[in-house]
C-alpha cells in the first residue's frame, strides 16, 4: 500500500496581511516546515508540496527536506487547483493520497499514521473529534478522478459529502485537526501571545 502526502502550500495568505503565514515561525520553526516534518516522520510513502504564491521562499524554507515539488500556476483560483495539481502529479502510482493543509502546523505524525493504518481501497478517511470532522483527509485512488475535477476554493468537501457511504471516520483525541492559522489574531491566540 502506497499513500502519498500532498501538502497544500500555494495560497496567497490574504487574511494574514502582507506576510506569508506559512513562513511564520512557531517555536522557532516556520509553519510549513512543521507540517512537512510531521508528514515526513509519518508512514506516508512520499510527500508532495504544492507551491504557487512565493514559491521560491517556501522552497528555501524547506530546502533540506526530501520532498517532491509541484508548481501550481493557477494558485490564485483557489485551493481546488492545488489539489488538482497534486493528484495529477501522482500519476496513478499511489493507492491513496492524504491532503494536508500547509497552515495546520499542529497535526502530529501519529494522527497521520492512525489514518494511514485505517486505509481502505475505496474509502475516504476523515478525522473526527466530538462529532466534528477535521483535517487532514485521506482519499483512496478511487476518488482521484473526482479530485482532478475540483474547482474553486472549497477543497474536497463536496466529494466527502457526496460519498458519505465511503467515509470512514477515525476518532482522535486532539483538537489540532481543526486549527488552521489564517489570521494574525489566530496566530497570537494559538501561540499564547
PyMOL commands that set and color helices and strands:
alter all, ss='L'
color gray80, all
select helices_A, chain A and resi 14-16+21-23+31-40+55-61+75-77+79-90+109-117+141-147+157-162+164-166+175-177+184-191
alter helices_A, ss='H'
color red, helices_A
select strands_A, chain A and resi 3-9+25-26+29-30+46-51+68-71+96-101+124-129+132-140+167-171
alter strands_A, ss='S'
color yellow, strands_A
deselect
rebuild
show_as cartoon
